[in-house]
Amino acid sequence: MKERALNPARLLVESSAIFLSVLLAFFVEEWREDKDEERKAAEALNLVRAELVQNLGELERVIPTRGGLMDQYVEVLGVLRREGTFPEELPQFVTPQITSIAYELATDSGAVTIVEPEDLLTVAQAYEALRDVRRNDVFLDERNAQIRYADGEQYLSGFVYYLNRALGNEPRAAGQVRVAIEALTLRVDQD
């Protein structure tokens, strides 16, 4: 039987072809995974933007009522001081339903890494302002359920204090949320 001699040139060409094919497959797979991650990140950012739009809607729903509510609380506090009577029912403080689930998921998944640092800072500041609104509203919600006649002045003055904070926190948060929505809209539109 005749043995075939190894042809070094042919062996080099075939080995190179196999090596390049495997290398190309790795590059294609890496590219596909990168595109998939970018798509998932863009979806997460769309959810963050939608959540910010929803939060802004909640803020815009309650902000116009704050001035009149403050006047009512101050009036009730004045009656309490002058006459010593406490109303059986106080004007209800309506709180905005603020959420941050999409933002938390986006930061946990790393989706926010595709956002430019200055835009990411803008979004983080918007959520920090929303957190201030939530913290204020949690206090007021708890107090709405705990008003007592014996110490009504203390609770009512607490309402006035926190409502005053809401008068500042909520418009500031709405402004920062608008800026964050714009930054995310520009980012998503670029992709």
N, C-alpha and C positions, 0 to 999 in steps of 0.2 A: 504494500500500500504506500502510496506516495504521500508524504507529509507536506502540508502547505507551509511555506515559509511565512513568518510574520512580516507583514509589510508595515514598517514603522510609520510611514506617512499616512497610510490608511487608518491605522490604529489611532494616531494622533487626531485625525479628522473626526472619526467616529466618537472618540472620547470627548473631544471638544464639543461636538454636536449634542451629546448626552448632557454634558456639564452645562452648556448654555440653555438647553431645554429645561433642565431642573431649575437653574437660576432664574430663567424667565418665568417659570411657574410660581416661584417664590415671590418675585416682584409683582406679578399679576394678583396673587392672593393678598399680598400686603396692600396693594392699591385698592382692591375690593374691600378689605377690612377698614381701611382709612375712609373710604367713601361711605361705608355703612355707619361708621362712628360719626362722621360729619352729618349724615342724614338724621341719626338719632339725636345728636346734639341740637340740630336745627328744630326738630320736633319738640324737644324739651324747652327750647327758647320760645317757641310759639306758645307753648303752654304757660310759660312765665308771663309772656306778653298778655295772653288772654286773662290770666289771673290778675295782672295789674289793671287791665281794663275793667274787670269786675270790681276790684277794690276801689277804683276811681269812681265808678258808678255808685257804690255804697256811700262813699264820702260825699259826693255831689247830692245824694238823696238827703243826708242829714245836716250838712253844713248850713243851709238856709234857715233851719229851725232853731239854731243855737242862740241867736240874739234874743228872740222872743222868749225862749225858755229861760234864759238868764234873767230877763226882766221879771218873769213869773216867780222864780225862786227868790229873787231879791225882795219882791213884794210880799211873799209869804213870810220871809224872815223879818221884814218890817212889822207885819201884823203880829207875829209871835212876840217881838220885843215890846210893841206898844200895848197889846191887849192880853198877852199871855196865853193866847189860844193857838193851837196848832191845827192845821187843816186835816180833816180825816183822810184826804187823798191829795198827794202831790202830783204836779204835772210829771208825766212819765218821760224819763230820759231815754230816747231811742238811740241805740248804738249801731254803728255800721258793722256789718258782718265781714270782717277782714280775714283773709286767708293767706297762708304762705306755703302751702303744701307743694305747689309746682316749683317754687324757688328752692325749697329744701331738697326736693328730688333732683333738681338740676345741679345744685352744688354738690350733693352726695355722689351723683353719677359722673361729675367732672364735665358736664355739658357746657358749663359757663366758661371753660377754658378757651372756647373758640371766640369769645367776645373780647373785643379790644379792652385793655386794662382801664382806660378812662370810662368806657361804657359800663364795664363791670362795676366800677366804683359808683357810677350813677345809679345802677340798679340796686346795689347794696345799700346806698343811702336812702333810696325810696323805701326799701323794706325796713330799714331802721326807723324811719319816720312812721311807717305803718305799725311797727311794734310799739312805739310810743302811744299811738292812738289806742291800740288794743289794751295796753297796760292801764291807761286811763279809764277805758270803758269797762274793764273787768272790775275795777274798784266801784264804779257807779252802778253796775249791774248788781253787785253784791249788796250795796247800800240800798238800792231800790227795794230789796226784799227784807231789809232789816230796820226800817224806820220805826222808832218807838216814840211815843208821846213824851215820856219822861225826859228823854235826852234829845228831843227833836231838834233843838237849836244846834247842837253839836253836829248832828247828821246833816242838817240843812246847810250849815255853813260849809261842811265838807262838800256837799253838792255844788255850792256856789264856787268853791275853790277849784274843783275838778272840771266843772263846766267852763270856768274861765280858762283852764288849761286846754280844754277841747277847742275853745275859740281860737287858740293859737296853733295847737298841734294839727288839727284837721286840715285847715287851709294849707299849712306848710307841707303836710304829707301829700295832699292833692297836687300841689305844684311839683313836688319831687317825683311823684308817680307819673305825671304827664311827661316830664323830661325823660324818665326811664322808658316809657312806652315809645317815645319818639326815637330814642337810641336803639331800642330793640327792633323797631320797625325798619329803620335804616339798615341795620345789620342783616335782618332777614331778607329785605329787598335786594341786597347786594348778592346774596347767595343764589 
